[in-house]
């Protein structure tokens, strides 16, 4: 959903290059330099107003996080909160989720989060879905061996499509949850703004956690 323009958004983004990059070049392989320490790097593609990624950064100081958003107003909301909090393990990126290999080096990312992405329900828009093969190609390219892709949605059709897409791609599933908030296997779920509102009204949340590769333990 496109957010209304906010006159404060662009000046805020321009004023804080220490926290946000806008469609950067020459960053692949150098993201760790943006943080105060080298830690496993996690990326959320489509962060909205940032409730999820901010909570994750707060709860997991042992990880570094990047919030990627294509809407400048949305990422400005995250930036406004980050300016207040100053989390050392959170960076923001204003960019396009279809250009991940332009932003990250092979194996640079440990995990990717896709939270309530646009389902693009019309068949003619299939290639825009963030679990379409070309997007899976990019996630695989930037993720380290054994890294996880976590996908959440309230849209059953999009969930079923994504399950088939990932399975056909040859991915391995750690979790397939048909009702996330009532699944006893899930004990540390962090909600997005939309997820909290939708689930509080009785809506069902679906989740997939999958890997492109399985790490074989050393003999």
Buried (B, 14 or more C-beta within 10 A) or exposed (E): EEBEEBEEBEEBBEEBEEBBBEEBEEBBEEBEEBBEEEBBBBBBBBBBBBBBBBEBBBEBEEBBBBBBBBBBBBBBBBBBBBBEEEBEBBBBBBBBBBEBBBBBBEEBBBBBBBBBBBBBEEEEEEEBBBBBEEBBEBBBBBBBEBBBBBBBBBBEEBBEBBBEBBBEBEBEEBBBBEEBBEBEEBEEBBBBBBBEEBBEEEEBBBBBBBBBBEEEEEE
